[in-house]
Amino acid sequence: MRLLLVEDDTMIGEAVLDLLRAEHYAVDWVKDGEMAETALRTQTYDLVLLDLGLPRRDGLEVLRGMRARKDRTPVLITTARDAVAQRIEGLDAGADDYLLKPYDLDEMLARIRALLRRAAGRAEPVYEHLGVALDPATREATVGGQPVVLSAREWAVLEPLIARPGMVLSRTQLEEKLYGWKDGVSSNAVEVYIHGLRKKLGAELILNVRGLGYMVPKA
């Protein structure tokens, strides 16, 4: 999953960036509202962590611009603005959740997982499909109840596919789940990880859709 972190406080930003990458998320980090606006117009993200008190353009203005463009990307506001009226304003502007600073990092991760589940149309905390189960909270994978070790990149390819059975994702879309701006992109990376997943989970779990990409079948 690829996230956009919008945070102007360097110390907080570095801590959150390190944590998210340790959790195998691909993350782009920007430090002001103008850069956030540019990133959102040029890239596709699974979730945005949005501070409100930003240089150059306020976070609420960024959020309102997203929703005006019909951008439905989940947004988790992370801010020190703790007045009830400000929280209401953020939620009414289109935020999906609101987390006050200083916040617990484990709580932030749990809220991210919940928003990603909701965006995928799921309520259950574990993705289970065709005998394969993925637990985003523990990063554990099983096949037929037996544990399987997946690399961070294999997980990053499999999670968006198994979260939405029947949806075709192109190689470019899967690459976006794997890499942030500063990561080098191998030309055949997705194919390599798909090959590894098929060996571990079964050849029929991930299907090629000729000319379009890959999908996990609905049944």
ABEGO torsion letter per residue (X at the ends): XBBBBBBABAAAAAAAAAAAAAAGBBBBBBABAAAAAAAAAABBBABBBBBABBBGBBAAAAAAAAAAAGBABBBBBBBABABAAAAAAAAAAGBABBBBOBBBAAAAAAAAAAAAAAAAGBABABBBBGGBBBBAAAGBBBBGGBBBBBBAAAAAAAAAAAABBGBBBBAAAAAAAABBAABBBBAAAAAAAAAAAAAAAEAAABBBBBGAEBBBBAX
